[in-house]
Amino acid sequence: MPEQTTTIGHTGEGEYRRLPVGEGGDVGYYDTGRGEAILLAHAGVFSDWFRPLSLELPRDRFRVVRVRRSGYRDTTPPATHLSLADHARHAAVLLDELGIGAAHWVGHSSSCLIGMQLAQDRPGLVASLTLLEPAPGGDLHGLAGEQFASATVRPAMETFFAGDLGGAFDRFMRGIGGPGYQAVLTGQLDAGGLDAARAESAFFFADEVPAVQEWIFGPAQAARVTQPAVVVLGGDSPHLTPLMAETAQRLSAMLPQARTQTLPGCSHLMPLQRPASLARLITAFIKTIPAASAADPVTVSR
């Protein structure tokens, strides 16, 4: 059983708490609002991808839980390598601890894969899936994914293991967001947010990149993901990072119940570029889902 949560600090999202999840590690989270539960699970590299989006979601309608996954800033470092299934189990521990019967999962890049893993392992906990440009794990990896790995991932990993974390971070972020990524990050994150993001990317390179490469997902696994789903592609991504369009197309073919939407004027950095538009998209999508499949609408955060 999980131990009692620990309160760490307070921001505009409410108190930041940490919850032990096993392996000597924990997850951090914010929990505010009332209504149907939305779980915001950040992408790899750094943990504040969803902070602007969290602040845009209406707390009078949704209970918004923004998780900081194990291994990232302000969490206890895990004692062992974490698979994507481990991250999914951590999310289940958190939802169980909070008494949330089911949540609308909002994932981005690698956390889309974690959400689909949770949808297989604990299907009752996932009311729906909003998948923002999923990472190319398993059978989602195609020709464009291999080209991206050769041009961006492998050089970034080589730079990281050569001891240059800043260089690895810059190379990877340019690969997914273009040369203007720094302006996007500094424009949306708190003071020092870019430096903090760079520092916490060490866990991503050391542990999460291998976890994505290890993840197994094909037709058999996709058949077990039956929840309503929307796959979101940035309007600039097909030109900037063709990998994202390829992955979205491959996933949509594997999940026939999923709809695909394009968000204009953004790339893989969309949670920082268009948080208000994303909040409207998520709200509209959830409105299409029968309330019986969602979390208890009267649940109130602690």
C-alpha positions as CSV (number, residue, x, y, z in Angstrom):
1,M,0.0,0.0,0.0
2,P,1.3,3.5,-0.7
3,E,2.5,5.6,2.2
4,Q,0.9,8.9,3.1
5,T,1.5,11.7,0.6
6,T,4.0,14.4,1.4
7,T,3.3,18.1,0.8
8,I,6.2,19.9,-0.7
9,G,5.1,23.4,-1.8
10,H,2.3,25.5,-3.3
11,T,1.8,27.2,-6.7
12,G,-1.1,28.5,-8.7
13,E,-2.0,24.8,-9.3
14,G,-2.4,24.2,-5.6
15,E,-0.1,22.2,-3.3
16,Y,2.6,20.0,-4.8
17,R,2.6,16.6,-3.2
18,R,4.7,13.5,-3.6
19,L,3.5,9.9,-3.3
20,P,5.7,6.8,-2.9
21,V,5.2,4.3,-5.7
22,G,7.8,1.6,-5.0
23,E,11.4,0.9,-6.1
24,G,12.3,3.6,-3.6
25,G,10.9,6.3,-5.8
26,D,7.8,8.5,-5.9
27,V,5.7,10.7,-8.2
28,G,4.9,14.3,-7.7
29,Y,1.5,15.8,-8.4
30,Y,-0.9,18.7,-8.3
31,D,-4.6,18.1,-7.7
32,T,-7.2,20.8,-7.9
33,G,-10.7,21.4,-9.1
34,R,-13.9,19.3,-9.1
35,G,-15.7,17.2,-11.7
36,E,-14.6,14.6,-14.2
37,A,-10.9,13.8,-13.6
38,I,-8.2,14.7,-16.1
39,L,-4.7,13.2,-15.6
40,L,-2.0,15.3,-17.3
41,A,1.1,13.0,-17.8
42,H,4.0,14.9,-19.2
43,A,6.3,13.9,-22.1
44,G,9.9,13.0,-21.7
45,V,12.9,15.4,-21.5
46,F,11.4,17.6,-18.7
47,S,8.4,17.7,-16.5
48,D,6.7,21.1,-17.0
49,W,5.3,20.5,-20.5
50,F,1.8,20.6,-19.2
51,R,2.0,23.4,-16.7
52,P,0.4,26.1,-19.0
53,L,-2.3,23.6,-20.2
54,S,-3.1,22.8,-16.6
55,L,-3.7,26.4,-15.8
56,E,-6.1,26.7,-18.8
57,L,-8.4,23.9,-17.9
58,P,-11.6,25.0,-16.0
59,R,-11.5,23.8,-12.4
60,D,-15.2,24.3,-12.0
61,R,-15.8,21.4,-14.4
62,F,-12.7,19.2,-14.1
63,R,-10.6,17.8,-11.4
64,V,-7.1,18.3,-12.9
65,V,-4.3,16.1,-11.7
66,R,-0.9,17.0,-13.2
67,V,1.7,14.3,-12.4
68,R,5.4,14.7,-12.3
69,R,6.7,11.3,-13.2
70,S,9.3,9.3,-11.2
71,G,12.8,10.3,-12.1
72,Y,12.1,13.9,-13.0
73,R,12.6,17.0,-11.0
74,D,11.4,17.1,-7.3
75,T,10.9,13.3,-7.2
76,T,13.1,10.7,-5.5
77,P,15.3,9.0,-8.0
78,P,14.2,5.5,-8.8
79,A,16.5,2.7,-7.6
80,T,16.1,0.7,-10.9
81,H,15.4,1.3,-14.6
82,L,11.7,2.2,-15.2
83,S,9.8,0.7,-18.1
84,L,6.8,2.4,-19.6
85,A,4.7,-0.2,-17.8
86,D,6.3,0.9,-14.5
87,H,5.3,4.5,-15.3
88,A,1.7,3.3,-16.1
89,R,1.6,1.4,-12.7
90,H,2.7,4.6,-10.9
91,A,-0.2,6.4,-12.5
92,A,-2.5,3.7,-11.3
93,V,-1.1,3.9,-7.8
94,L,-1.8,7.7,-7.8
95,L,-5.3,7.4,-9.1
96,D,-6.1,4.7,-6.6
97,E,-4.7,6.8,-3.8
98,L,-6.7,9.8,-4.8
99,G,-9.9,7.7,-5.1
100,I,-10.4,8.5,-8.8
101,G,-12.2,5.6,-10.4
102,A,-11.4,6.7,-14.0
103,A,-9.6,9.6,-15.5
104,H,-9.3,11.2,-19.0
105,W,-5.7,10.6,-19.8
106,V,-3.9,13.5,-21.6
107,G,-0.5,12.3,-22.9
108,H,2.3,13.8,-25.0
109,S,5.0,12.0,-26.9
110,S,6.3,9.1,-24.7
111,S,3.4,9.6,-22.1
112,C,0.9,8.7,-24.9
113,L,2.5,5.3,-24.8
114,I,2.3,5.2,-21.1
115,G,-1.4,6.0,-21.3
116,M,-2.0,3.2,-23.8
117,Q,-0.1,0.8,-21.6
118,L,-2.4,1.8,-18.6
119,A,-5.4,1.4,-20.9
120,Q,-4.3,-2.2,-21.4
121,D,-3.3,-3.0,-17.8
122,R,-6.0,-1.2,-15.9
123,P,-8.7,-0.4,-18.5
124,G,-11.2,0.8,-16.0
125,L,-8.9,3.6,-14.9
126,V,-8.9,5.2,-18.3
127,A,-12.0,7.0,-19.4
128,S,-10.5,8.3,-22.6
129,L,-7.1,9.1,-24.3
130,T,-6.0,12.4,-25.7
131,L,-2.7,11.6,-27.4
132,L,-0.6,14.6,-28.5
133,E,1.9,13.4,-31.1
134,P,2.8,10.0,-29.7
135,A,6.4,8.9,-29.7
136,P,7.3,6.1,-32.2
137,G,7.4,3.1,-29.9
138,G,6.8,-0.5,-31.0
139,D,5.1,-0.8,-34.3
140,L,4.5,2.9,-34.5
141,H,8.1,3.2,-35.6
142,G,8.4,3.6,-39.4
143,L,10.8,5.0,-42.0
144,A,10.5,8.6,-40.8
145,G,11.0,7.4,-37.3
146,E,14.3,5.7,-38.3
147,Q,15.4,8.9,-40.1
148,F,14.6,10.9,-37.0
149,A,16.6,8.4,-34.9
150,S,19.6,8.7,-37.1
151,A,19.5,12.5,-37.4
152,T,18.5,13.4,-33.8
153,V,18.1,10.6,-31.2
154,R,21.4,8.8,-31.8
155,P,23.6,11.9,-32.0
156,A,21.9,13.3,-28.9
157,M,22.5,10.1,-27.0
158,E,26.1,10.0,-28.1
159,T,26.5,13.6,-26.9
160,F,24.9,12.7,-23.6
161,F,27.1,9.7,-22.9
162,A,30.1,11.8,-23.8
163,G,29.2,14.0,-20.8
164,D,27.7,17.0,-22.6
165,L,24.1,17.2,-21.2
166,G,23.5,20.7,-22.5
167,G,24.6,19.7,-26.0
168,A,22.4,16.6,-25.9
169,F,19.4,18.6,-24.7
170,D,19.9,21.3,-27.4
171,R,20.3,18.7,-30.2
172,F,17.2,16.8,-29.2
173,M,15.0,19.9,-28.6
174,R,16.0,21.3,-32.0
175,G,15.1,18.0,-33.6
176,I,11.5,18.1,-32.2
177,G,10.9,21.8,-32.0
178,G,13.2,23.6,-34.4
179,P,15.8,26.3,-33.7
180,G,13.2,28.5,-31.9
181,Y,12.5,26.0,-29.2
182,Q,14.3,28.1,-26.5
183,A,12.1,31.1,-27.0
184,V,9.0,28.9,-26.6
185,L,10.3,27.4,-23.4
186,T,11.5,30.7,-21.8
187,G,8.2,32.3,-22.8
188,Q,6.1,29.8,-21.0
189,L,8.1,28.4,-18.1
190,D,9.0,30.1,-14.8
191,A,12.3,32.0,-14.4
192,G,15.0,29.4,-14.6
193,G,12.7,27.0,-16.3
194,L,15.0,26.4,-19.3
195,D,17.9,25.6,-17.0
196,A,15.7,23.3,-14.9
197,A,14.4,21.5,-18.1
198,R,18.0,21.0,-19.3
199,A,19.1,19.5,-15.9
200,E,16.2,17.1,-15.6
201,S,16.7,15.8,-19.1
202,A,19.5,13.5,-17.8
203,F,16.8,11.0,-16.7
204,F,15.2,11.1,-20.1
205,F,18.4,10.2,-21.9
206,A,19.6,7.7,-19.4
207,D,16.4,5.9,-18.7
208,E,13.3,6.9,-20.8
209,V,14.8,6.7,-24.3
210,P,15.7,3.0,-23.7
211,A,12.2,2.5,-22.2
212,V,10.5,3.7,-25.3
213,Q,12.8,1.5,-27.4
214,E,11.9,-1.5,-25.3
215,W,8.1,-1.0,-25.4
216,I,6.1,-3.6,-27.3
217,F,3.0,-2.4,-29.2
218,G,1.5,-4.0,-32.2
219,P,-2.0,-5.2,-33.4
220,A,-2.5,-7.5,-30.4
221,Q,-1.8,-4.7,-27.9
222,A,-3.8,-2.1,-29.9
223,A,-6.8,-4.4,-29.9
224,R,-6.9,-4.1,-26.1
225,V,-7.1,-0.3,-26.2
226,T,-10.8,0.3,-26.6
227,Q,-11.3,3.6,-24.9
228,P,-12.4,6.7,-26.9
229,A,-9.3,8.4,-28.2
230,V,-8.2,11.4,-30.1
231,V,-4.8,11.7,-31.8
232,V,-3.6,15.3,-32.1
233,L,-1.0,16.5,-34.7
234,G,0.6,19.9,-34.8
235,G,-0.1,21.7,-38.0
236,D,3.6,22.5,-38.5
237,S,4.8,19.0,-37.7
238,P,4.5,17.3,-41.1
239,H,7.0,19.8,-42.5
240,L,9.2,20.2,-39.4
241,T,9.2,16.6,-38.0
242,P,7.7,14.2,-40.5
243,L,8.1,11.5,-37.8
244,M,5.1,12.9,-36.0
245,A,2.7,12.7,-38.9
246,E,3.9,9.2,-39.7
247,T,3.4,8.0,-36.1
248,A,0.0,9.6,-35.8
249,Q,-1.1,7.9,-39.1
250,R,0.2,4.5,-38.0
251,L,-1.5,4.8,-34.6
252,S,-4.8,5.9,-36.1
253,A,-4.8,2.9,-38.4
254,M,-4.3,0.6,-35.3
255,L,-7.0,2.3,-33.3
256,P,-10.0,2.5,-35.6
257,Q,-12.1,4.1,-32.8
258,A,-9.7,7.0,-32.6
259,R,-10.3,10.3,-34.3
260,T,-7.4,12.5,-35.6
261,Q,-7.3,16.3,-35.2
262,T,-4.7,18.8,-36.4
263,L,-3.9,21.8,-34.2
264,P,-2.8,24.7,-36.5
265,G,0.2,26.9,-35.9
266,C,2.2,24.5,-33.7
267,S,4.7,21.6,-33.6
268,H,5.7,19.0,-31.1
269,L,6.0,21.8,-28.6
270,M,2.2,22.3,-28.8
271,P,1.5,22.2,-25.0
272,L,3.7,25.2,-24.6
273,Q,2.7,26.9,-27.9
274,R,-1.1,26.5,-27.8
275,P,-2.2,25.6,-24.3
276,A,-5.6,27.5,-24.5
277,S,-6.4,25.9,-27.8
278,L,-5.5,22.5,-26.4
279,A,-7.7,23.0,-23.4
280,R,-10.7,23.8,-25.7
281,L,-9.9,20.7,-27.8
282,I,-9.7,18.5,-24.7
283,T,-12.9,19.9,-23.3
284,A,-14.8,19.4,-26.5
285,F,-13.5,15.9,-26.9
286,I,-14.6,14.9,-23.3
287,K,-18.1,16.3,-24.0
288,T,-18.5,13.6,-26.6
289,I,-17.9,10.8,-24.1
290,P,-20.8,9.3,-22.1
291,A,-20.5,10.4,-18.5
292,A,-20.8,6.9,-17.3
293,S,-17.3,6.1,-18.5
294,A,-15.8,9.1,-16.7
295,A,-14.7,9.7,-13.1
296,D,-17.1,10.5,-10.3
297,P,-18.3,14.0,-11.2
298,V,-18.7,15.1,-7.6
299,T,-15.2,14.1,-6.5
300,V,-13.4,17.1,-4.9
301,S,-9.6,17.4,-4.6
302,R,-8.1,17.3,-1.2
